[in-house]
């Protein structure tokens, strides 16, 4: 970033200045060449009327998008499905939580739901923990750790970015322009055993190419609990190990779209990159968990 641009961003994110400017730019916000950053506390209202709070200094682009458009600011098609799945979940894991959008939604939506989030990037975790505190949540446990095959330490490759990066990965070479950083690592099986979690009902996974490592460290959970899993799958980045894993565990695959779920016979990312998330769900949980979600099959769309 140029010095001039840095000074400009520093000026418009001074909170008193930001409060004035956001009012002035609102009529033309959708025409700006960038998303005008928002500072302070941002309220995101759930369909049931409950409010999730995000604390932003201007670097959290997700919170900024939610401010400008509460309903469609961040993955609206996935959040809609996620909220329906939460009706059937008592224990939720959020792997690759970032600032905690999915964790916070689950915890605020239902105070009886036990939510456990994992975010390895140290400075992003600070935002996550601050958001948990702002919402005064007792049912959400944030963890500063990468999720992988076993507990210990692991190298995390963090993109060098002014905004909060959402694509840090434990896979070397997954992104360019990164800073290697040693971070704490956990496996989900070991974590569940340590915290005496009898079952896990729902998982959201965004591991930037390391999904196979996440699932390899969750074999007991998968075989015992058969959780529903929302997972980011990008076109051209589908690991064969992930395909084999879900085939071995008798899961069905649904691309999450604006029109609901579209069932696929194989795991392939959306070529347009418009839709990034799949729902993986075992056969026996479909009648209950998907009862109120529109479902189509690829053959019906041809």
Secondary structure, 3 states (H helix, E strand, C coil): CCHHHHHHHHHHCCHHHHHHHHHHHHHHHHHCCCCCCCEEEEEEECCCCCEEEEEEECCCHHHHHHHHCCCCCCCHHHHHHHHHHHCCCCEEEEECCCCCHHHHHHHHHCCCCEEEEECCCHHHHHHHHHHHHHCCCCCEEEECCEECCCCEEEEEEEECCCCCCCCCECCCCCCCCEEEEEEEEECHHHHHHHCCCCCCCEEEECCCCCHHHHHHCCHHHHHHHCCEEEEECECCCCCHHHHHHHHHCCEEEEEEECCEEEEECCCCCECCCCCCEEEEEEHHHHHHHCCCCCEEEHHHHC
